[in-house]
Amino acid sequence: MIRLLGTVVVVGAALFTLGCEREIDSSDPVQSLPEALAAPVGLSVGPIDRGAVVSWSPPPSGTPLLYRVYTADSTIGQEFAVADSTSATSLTISALTANRIYKFTVAAVDSLGVEGERAPFVTATVGQLSLSIAGGDRFTNSRVVQLQLSASAGASTMRLSERPDFTDASSQPFSGNEQFRLTDGDGTKVVYAELTFSDGSATGAPLLDSILLDRVATIDSVIILPNQPTFTAGDTILFRLDAGEPEGDAAVLVDGLDNLDLFDDGSTTNDIAGDGVYQNELIVPNDLTIDGASVTGTFVDPAGNRATDRLSDQRLTIANPPLAVSIVSLTLEENLGVRVRWSQAATTNFARYLIYRANSAAVDETSTLIGTVTSNGTLSLVDTTAAPNTTVHYRVFVENTLGLTAGSGVSNLTTPANDPPQAVTLAGAFSESTNIRLTWTVSDAPDFASYRIYRSTGPSVSEADQLVAILTSSGTTEFTDFVTVNTMRYRIYVVDRFGASTGSNTVTVTR
């Protein structure tokens, strides 16, 4: 019995484990210290991977504040040492040395910090425990998978289930490799394993591993961007395949191209890594020609499922423009037209020549189109619309069947001033009571456009008087006019294609 004078003090835990009745003398009446807590009961140990789950029930009486759990590696003769403290009735101890026999015990501690009796120790062999599905693969496309189990300390039986409570599983002999059938339905599957050892102990917590069951792959769309009918050298083509799941292998197949792999790594335009949209870009080389080829998308998901190939709605055409021709000569014709001559196009898909004119050297396909020639062997065209006394510039474009063009260099020529046409001689007389027959000599104007016949009952005739007829054939040299008067005067004007005109003599016809 220990007696102390003065204030009551707390004595160290070693002092309180003697188990005898203790009193402290003071000026107060003698008081007895509380009894130390009894040992927890039902101590059990369940091995886990390189550790153990220690469980117990509270002592029969008293209210523990916490519990101290002790371990000792008996393989090397280690004394008990505190592993950890907890207010719960179980504790997971990890980072133990595998393939050694450990002793475990627990004691309750009261609110004064006094540790009670320790429970009788329990021994357990700590081992390396593991469960792996399909060798650690993240995906599978089969419900039947192979489980790999490891228990270095030895296990006698096991239970396997997708339920952590194993209510649907029965015990079976332990096997390091076991075939297991996953439940139906794609998605993440978790498999649990409970092992029982030769000493009757079981794993303190189920071993577990997960795998994604994926049995279907699809391709939602395959598109080409930008959406245009024809690409040419230097253009950038973006191929995009939407599969809806990441980490797969995607590609597009195009006749005339090597298979083009697509990626879901955020490396191309408008690409978000890991969103299941696979992309790649192609910069069109100079020597590549593809005429309306189909574009086929392929996809294999990470579980090994191959999607049904899918065609893009858009076909792919890559073309090179034709080789340009050269303007050989520009010459003036007798009718003041300009004849343009050029070299022959060297292209297998020739469509036509287009001849453009402008009043400056900036001749392009927005300039005045003076004519088209659809025969590859026709190599000249006469421009009859060039203004007189003007420097005109020409350029010849070659167009192929894909609508691609190439322009020649620019050539120019100055047209001469326009002289009015020579006058013709007019004659006329009544041929019947109401008909006047007019005749005239033929115009020799090289740029003839028309004859214009005017009449008047006044003393003279000009282009301000009544226009009777416009005749566009220079070989037409007569005209009959219907009149109701006794006297009519006529004059015929020769007009060239630039609008210059010259009037004939005036003819007066009287009944």
C-alpha positions in Angstrom: 0.0 0.0 0.0 1.3 3.4 -1.0 0.5 6.4 1.0 1.3 10.1 0.1 0.7 13.2 2.1 -0.8 16.3 0.6 -2.6 16.6 -2.8 -3.6 13.5 -4.7 -1.2 12.8 -7.7 -1.3 10.4 -10.7 1.3 7.7 -10.5 2.9 6.2 -13.7 1.2 3.3 -15.5 3.9 0.8 -14.4 3.0 1.5 -10.8 -0.7 0.9 -11.5 -0.3 -2.5 -13.0 0.5 -4.2 -9.7 -3.1 -5.1 -9.2 -3.2 -4.5 -5.4 -5.4 -2.1 -3.5 -3.8 1.3 -3.1 -4.4 4.2 -0.8 -2.9 7.7 -0.4 -2.5 9.2 3.1 -3.4 12.9 3.3 -5.1 15.3 5.6 -8.3 14.0 4.0 -9.9 10.7 4.9 -8.2 7.7 3.3 -9.4 7.2 -0.4 -9.0 4.1 -2.6 -7.8 4.5 -6.2 -10.1 3.0 -8.9 -9.5 -0.5 -10.0 -7.5 -0.8 -13.3 -9.6 -1.9 -16.3 -9.9 -5.5 -17.1 -8.5 -6.8 -20.3 -10.5 -6.5 -23.5 -12.0 -9.8 -24.7 -12.4 -11.6 -27.9 -9.1 -10.5 -29.4 -8.7 -11.7 -33.0 -6.3 -10.9 -35.8 -7.0 -11.0 -39.5 -4.0 -10.8 -41.8 -3.9 -8.3 -44.6 -1.2 -7.6 -47.1 1.9 -7.0 -45.0 -0.2 -6.2 -42.0 -3.1 -7.2 -39.9 -6.5 -6.1 -38.7 -6.7 -6.4 -34.9 -10.2 -6.6 -33.4 -11.6 -7.0 -29.8 -14.5 -6.3 -27.6 -14.5 -3.9 -24.6 -13.7 -5.3 -21.1 -16.6 -6.7 -19.1 -16.8 -3.6 -16.9 -15.6 0.0 -16.9 -15.6 2.6 -19.7 -12.3 2.8 -21.5 -11.1 6.1 -22.9 -9.0 4.4 -25.6 -7.1 1.2 -26.3 -3.4 0.6 -26.8 -2.5 -2.1 -29.3 0.9 -3.9 -29.0 2.8 -5.9 -31.4 5.9 -8.1 -31.2 7.8 -9.8 -34.0 8.3 -13.3 -32.3 10.4 -14.5 -35.2 13.3 -12.3 -33.9 12.3 -12.4 -30.2 11.1 -8.8 -30.2 9.4 -7.5 -27.0 5.9 -6.0 -27.2 5.8 -2.4 -28.3 2.9 0.0 -28.8 1.8 0.0 -32.4 -0.9 2.6 -32.1 -3.9 3.8 -30.0 -7.5 4.1 -30.9 -10.9 4.7 -29.4 -12.5 2.1 -31.7 -12.5 -1.6 -31.1 -10.4 -2.5 -34.1 -7.1 -1.2 -35.6 -5.4 -1.8 -39.0 -1.7 -2.2 -38.6 0.3 -2.0 -41.9 4.0 -2.0 -43.0 4.8 -5.2 -41.1 7.5 -7.5 -42.4 6.1 -10.3 -44.5 6.6 -14.0 -43.7 7.1 -13.4 -40.0 5.0 -14.5 -37.0 3.7 -11.6 -34.9 2.1 -11.5 -31.5 -0.7 -9.0 -30.9 -2.3 -7.8 -27.7 -4.4 -4.9 -26.5 -5.1 -3.0 -23.3 -7.8 -0.6 -22.3 -6.9 2.8 -20.9 -9.2 4.8 -18.6 -9.9 8.5 -18.4 -7.0 9.0 -15.9 -4.6 7.5 -18.4 -4.3 4.3 -16.4 -3.7 1.3 -18.6 -5.5 -1.9 -17.6 -4.7 -5.5 -18.1 -3.6 -6.7 -21.5 -5.6 -9.3 -23.3 -3.9 -12.7 -23.9 -1.8 -12.3 -27.0 -2.8 -13.8 -30.4 -0.2 -14.8 -33.0 -0.6 -14.5 -36.7 1.7 -14.9 -39.7 2.0 -11.7 -41.7 2.3 -12.3 -45.4 2.2 -10.7 -48.8 -1.5 -10.9 -49.9 -2.7 -9.7 -53.3 -5.5 -10.0 -55.8 -5.1 -9.0 -59.4 -7.7 -9.3 -62.2 -6.3 -10.2 -65.7 -2.8 -9.4 -64.7 -3.7 -5.8 -63.7 -5.3 -4.8 -67.0 -7.6 -1.8 -66.8 -10.0 -3.1 -69.4 -11.5 -6.4 -70.5 -14.0 -7.3 -73.2 -14.9 -10.7 -71.7 -17.0 -11.5 -68.7 -14.7 -14.4 -68.0 -11.4 -13.2 -66.4 -8.4 -14.8 -64.8 -7.7 -13.9 -61.1 -4.2 -14.0 -59.8 -4.0 -14.4 -56.0 -0.9 -14.4 -53.8 -0.6 -15.5 -50.1 3.0 -15.9 -49.2 2.1 -17.1 -45.7 0.0 -19.8 -47.1 -3.8 -20.0 -47.4 -6.1 -23.0 -47.3 -9.4 -21.8 -48.6 -10.9 -18.7 -50.2 -14.2 -17.0 -51.1 -14.6 -14.9 -54.3 -17.4 -12.5 -55.0 -18.3 -9.1 -56.4 -20.1 -8.5 -53.1 -17.9 -7.4 -50.2 -20.1 -9.4 -47.8 -19.6 -12.6 -49.8 -23.3 -13.6 -49.3 -23.3 -15.2 -52.7 -20.0 -17.0 -52.4 -19.0 -20.4 -51.0 -15.6 -21.5 -49.6 -13.3 -23.3 -52.1 -9.7 -24.5 -52.0 -7.2 -21.7 -52.4 -5.7 -21.3 -55.9 -3.2 -18.8 -57.1 -5.0 -18.7 -60.5 -8.7 -18.9 -60.7 -11.2 -18.2 -63.5 -14.0 -15.9 -62.5 -17.2 -14.8 -64.3 -18.1 -11.2 -64.0 -21.7 -10.1 -63.7 -23.4 -8.9 -66.8 -23.4 -5.3 -68.0 -20.6 -3.1 -69.1 -18.9 -0.9 -66.4 -16.4 -1.1 -63.6 -16.4 -4.5 -61.8 -14.8 -5.0 -58.4 -13.9 -8.5 -57.3 -13.3 -9.3 -53.6 -11.4 -12.2 -52.1 -11.4 -13.6 -48.5 -8.7 -16.0 -47.6 -8.6 -18.5 -44.7 -5.3 -19.8 -43.3 -4.3 -23.1 -41.8 -4.5 -21.6 -38.3 -8.1 -20.8 -38.8 -7.6 -17.1 -39.2 -9.1 -15.2 -42.1 -8.1 -12.0 -43.9 -9.0 -9.0 -41.8 -10.3 -7.1 -44.8 -11.1 -8.5 -48.3 -8.5 -8.3 -51.0 -9.9 -6.5 -54.0 -9.2 -5.3 -57.5 -11.2 -3.6 -60.2 -11.5 -3.8 -64.0 -13.6 -2.1 -66.6 -15.8 -4.5 -68.6 -16.3 -3.0 -72.1 -17.7 -5.2 -74.8 -18.8 -2.7 -77.5 -17.0 0.0 -79.5 -18.7 2.4 -81.8 -17.9 5.3 -84.2 -20.4 8.2 -84.0 -19.0 10.2 -86.9 -16.1 10.7 -89.3 -15.8 14.2 -90.8 -13.3 16.2 -92.9 -12.7 19.9 -92.1 -13.0 22.3 -93.7 -16.0 21.1 -95.7 -14.9 22.0 -99.2 -15.1 20.1 -102.5 -11.4 20.2 -103.4 -8.1 20.6 -101.6 -4.9 21.7 -103.2 -1.2 21.6 -102.3 -0.5 23.4 -99.1 -4.0 23.1 -97.7 -4.5 21.7 -94.2 -7.1 18.9 -93.9 -8.4 18.0 -90.5 -9.7 14.4 -90.1 -11.9 13.9 -87.0 -13.4 10.7 -85.6 -15.8 10.7 -82.6 -15.8 7.4 -80.8 -17.1 8.6 -77.5 -14.4 6.8 -75.4 -10.7 7.7 -74.9 -7.5 5.6 -74.9 -8.4 3.7 -78.1 -6.7 3.4 -81.5 -8.3 5.4 -84.3 -7.3 6.0 -88.0 -8.7 7.0 -91.3 -8.2 5.0 -94.5 -8.1 6.9 -97.8 -7.3 5.5 -101.3 -4.1 7.1 -102.4 -2.9 7.8 -98.8 -1.1 5.8 -96.2 -3.3 5.1 -93.2 -3.5 8.2 -91.1 -3.5 7.6 -87.3 -5.7 9.9 -85.2 -5.0 11.0 -81.7 -7.0 12.1 -78.6 -4.2 14.0 -76.9 -5.1 17.6 -77.4 -2.4 18.1 -80.1 -4.6 19.4 -82.9 -7.0 22.3 -83.5 -10.1 22.3 -81.2 -9.0 19.0 -79.7 -9.5 18.3 -76.0 -7.4 15.5 -74.6 -9.3 12.4 -73.4 -12.7 13.3 -74.7 -13.0 10.4 -77.1 -12.6 12.6 -80.2 -9.6 11.5 -82.3 -8.0 14.0 -84.8 -5.0 14.5 -87.0 -4.0 17.0 -89.7 -2.7 16.5 -93.2 -0.8 19.2 -95.0 -1.4 18.4 -98.7 1.9 17.9 -100.5 2.6 19.2 -104.0 2.5 15.9 -105.9 -0.7 14.4 -104.4 -3.8 13.8 -106.5 -7.0 12.1 -105.1 -10.2 12.2 -107.1 -13.4 11.7 -104.9 -12.0 9.0 -102.6 -14.0 7.7 -99.7 -12.7 8.3 -96.2 -13.2 5.3 -93.8 -12.8 5.6 -90.0 -11.5 2.7 -87.9 -11.5 2.4 -84.2 -10.4 -0.2 -81.6 -11.2 0.7 -78.0 -8.8 0.0 -75.1 -10.6 -3.2 -74.2 -9.8 -4.6 -77.7 -13.3 -4.2 -79.2 -13.3 -3.1 -82.9 -16.0 -0.8 -84.0 -17.8 -1.2 -87.3 -15.9 0.9 -89.8 -17.7 4.1 -90.7 -17.6 6.2 -93.9 -17.4 10.0 -93.9 -20.3 11.7 -95.6 -17.8 13.8 -97.5 -15.5 12.3 -100.2 -11.9 13.6 -100.5 -10.6 15.3 -103.6 -7.1 16.6 -103.7 -6.0 18.1 -107.0 -3.1 20.1 -108.5 -3.9 23.0 -110.8 -3.0 22.4 -114.5 0.2 23.8 -115.9 -0.1 27.3 -117.3 0.1 28.0 -121.0 1.9 31.0 -122.7 0.5 33.7 -124.9 2.3 33.3 -128.2 1.1 36.5 -130.0 -1.4 39.3 -130.1 -2.2 40.6 -133.6 -4.7 43.0 -135.2 -7.2 41.5 -137.6 -8.7 43.4 -140.7 -11.9 44.0 -138.7 -9.8 45.7 -136.0 -10.2 42.7 -133.8 -7.3 41.4 -131.7 -6.3 37.8 -132.2 -4.9 36.1 -129.1 -2.8 33.0 -129.8 -1.5 30.7 -127.0 0.4 27.4 -126.5 -1.5 24.1 -126.0 -2.3 22.9 -122.4 -0.4 19.9 -121.2 -3.0 18.3 -118.9 -5.0 15.1 -119.0 -8.1 16.5 -117.4 -8.5 19.6 -119.6 -11.8 21.4 -119.5 -11.4 24.7 -121.3 -9.4 27.8 -122.0 -10.7 31.2 -120.6 -9.4 34.4 -122.2 -9.6 37.5 -120.1 -8.9 41.2 -120.9 -8.3 44.3 -118.8 -7.1 47.9 -119.4 -4.2 47.3 -117.0 -1.7 44.6 -116.3 -3.8 43.3 -113.3 -5.6 40.7 -115.3 -7.3 37.9 -113.3 -10.5 35.9 -113.3 -12.5 38.9 -112.2 -11.5 40.8 -115.4 -13.6 40.9 -118.6 -14.1 37.4 -120.0 -13.9 37.7 -123.8 -14.4 34.1 -124.6 -14.0 30.4 -123.8 -12.6 27.6 -125.9 -13.5 24.0 -125.0 -11.2 22.2 -127.5 -7.7 21.6 -126.3 -6.3 21.9 -129.8 -8.0 25.3 -130.6 -5.3 27.8 -129.7 -6.6 31.2 -130.8 -9.5 33.6 -130.4 -10.4 37.0 -131.9 -11.5 39.7 -129.5 -13.8 42.0 -131.4 -14.8 44.1 -128.3 -11.5 45.8 -127.6 -11.9 49.6 -127.6 -10.0 51.6 -130.3 -6.9 53.6 -129.5 -6.5 51.7 -126.1 -3.7 49.5 -124.6 -5.4 46.2 -123.8 -3.9 43.4 -121.7 -4.7 39.7 -122.1 -4.3 36.6 -120.0 -5.3 33.0 -120.9 -6.3 30.6 -118.1 -6.4 26.8 -118.3 -9.2 25.1 -116.3 -9.3 21.3 -115.6 -12.3 19.1 -114.9 -12.0 19.8 -111.1 -12.4 23.5 -111.6 -8.8 24.4 -110.9 -7.1 27.0 -113.1 -3.7 28.3 -113.9 -3.1 31.6 -115.7 -0.6 32.6 -118.4 1.6 35.6 -118.2 0.1 39.0 -119.3 0.6 40.4 -122.9 -0.7 43.7 -124.2 -1.3 45.5 -127.5 -2.5 49.0 -128.4 -5.4 49.1 -130.7 -5.5 51.8 -133.5 -7.8 54.7 -133.7 -11.2 54.0 -135.3 -12.0 55.7 -138.6 -15.7 56.1 -139.5 -16.8 53.7 -142.3 -17.1 54.8 -145.9 -20.6 56.0 -147.0 -22.7 53.9 -149.4 -24.8 55.3 -152.3 -28.5 55.1 -151.9 -31.3 55.0 -154.6 -35.1 54.6 -154.3 -38.4 54.6 -156.3 -42.0 53.6 -155.9 -42.5 50.0 -156.9 -46.2 50.0 -156.1 -48.7 52.6 -155.1 -47.7 52.3 -151.4 -44.2 50.6 -151.6 -40.9 52.3 -152.0 -37.9 50.1 -152.9 -34.5 51.3 -151.7 -31.2 49.9 -152.9 -27.6 50.8 -152.1 -24.0 49.9 -152.7 -22.2 47.4 -150.4 -20.2 48.7 -147.4 -16.6 47.6 -147.3 -16.0 48.6 -143.7 -13.9 45.8 -142.0 -15.6 46.5 -138.7 -19.2 46.7 -140.1 -21.9 46.4 -137.6 -25.2 47.5 -139.3 -27.1 49.5 -141.8 -29.6 52.0 -140.3 -32.3 53.4 -142.6 -33.9 56.8 -141.6 -36.8 58.6 -143.4 -38.4 62.1 -143.2 -41.1 64.1 -145.0 -39.1 67.3 -144.3 -36.4 68.9 -146.4 -33.5 66.7 -145.0 -32.9 63.4 -143.2 -30.6 62.7 -140.2 -30.2 60.1 -137.4 -32.6 62.3 -135.4 -35.4 61.3 -137.8 -37.5 58.2 -137.9 -35.5 54.9 -137.9 -37.1 52.6 -140.4 -34.8 49.5 -140.1 -31.6 48.1 -138.7 -29.9 45.5 -141.0 -26.9 43.6 -139.6 -25.7 41.9 -142.8 -23.3 44.0 -144.9 -24.4 42.0 -148.0 -28.0 43.2 -147.7 -28.4 46.0 -150.3 -32.2 46.6 -150.6 -35.2 47.3 -148.5 -38.9 48.0 -149.2 -40.8 50.6 -147.2 -44.6 51.0 -146.9 -45.7 54.6 -147.1 -49.1 56.5 -147.5 -47.7 59.8 -148.5 -46.7 61.1 -152.0 -43.2 62.2 -151.1 -40.6 60.7 -148.7 -36.9 61.3 -148.2 -34.5 58.6 -147.1 -30.9 58.2 -145.9 -28.9 55.1 -144.9 -26.1 55.1 -142.3 -23.2 52.6 -142.1 -22.4 51.9 -138.5 -19.3 50.1 -137.3 -19.0 48.1 -134.1 -17.6 51.0 -132.2 -20.6 53.1 -132.9 -19.1 55.4 -135.6 -21.4 56.1 -138.5 -21.4 57.7 -141.9 -24.6 58.8 -143.8 -25.2 58.2 -147.5 -26.7 60.7 -149.9 -30.3 61.7 -149.4 -32.9 60.2 -151.7 -36.3 61.9 -152.4 -39.0 59.6 -153.7 -42.2 61.1 -155.2 -45.2 59.3 -156.4 
